[in-house]
Amino acid sequence: MRSATVPPPRSPRLGRGWYLTAVLSAVLAVGMCLLGWRQAEQADRIGAHPVRVDGVVTQLPTGGGSYSTVSYRAAGQPHTAAALPLADGTKVGDAVCLEHAADDPGAVRICGDTYPQPVGVGLARISVPVAGLLFLVCVLRIRRHRRAVAIRTGQGRFATTVALAAGALPDGMPAITQGKRSRRKRRAGGRRGLH
């Protein structure tokens, strides 16, 4: 009669979605931080030495990912600004007051606005904390799962330390110190014999 073998319990697997969500939320948080930083940096440069110019609306957003564009001249060179927040009712060909940085004509905003693209700053303010919180939740979930698997399989830190200690010291700690003590006794005995 053959004895039945019981397979070892399988450790539960954590779905790849947790890892993917952690990576994507970290990328989103970093990307939005960079977007917000760039908008703030451009706003500071424009605010330090603003130069006013007149621009002309050349395109309006029509949906489907298109942006508004405004053409203007700075230092005798033609420039185009995209995705500026235009007022409601603006038409193609309307004049728009713009401010650009004296040292960088490409850093431009609508007169009176703080940021070149305020929508990007608002989006960064909302999405960075949300993405950071989501990343933290995913990391905590992954760590908790790994800890549970390590405990189930007996590979926790304490179990590993005990296993290494037991393997390295099969005869126990006194076996190592015994040799040192015996050498000390021998040396001490030899010195006594010389006196």
MOGI-V760349 format. One line per field, one symbol per residue. phi: phi as a letter, one per 30 degrees, with the letter a starting at -180 (. if undefined). psi: psi as a letter, one per 40 degrees, with the letter a starting at -180 (. if undefined). A space follows every 50 residues. Layout:
BEGIN
phi = ???
psi = ???
END
This chain:
BEGIN
phi = .dddccddddddccddddddddddddddddddddddddddddddddddbd bdbccbdcacdciiidcdbbcacbhicdbbccidddddidcdjddbdbbb ddcbdddbbdejddcdbedddddddddddddddddddddddddddddddd dddicdddddddddddddbdcjdeddddddddddddddddddddd
psi = hhihhhiihhhiihieddddddddddddddddddddddddddddddddgi hhihihheiiheifeiiiihiihhfeiiihhifihiiieiiheiihhihi idegeehiiiheididgddddddddddddddddddddddddddddddddd ddeffiddddddddddddgdeidddddddddddddddddddddd.
END
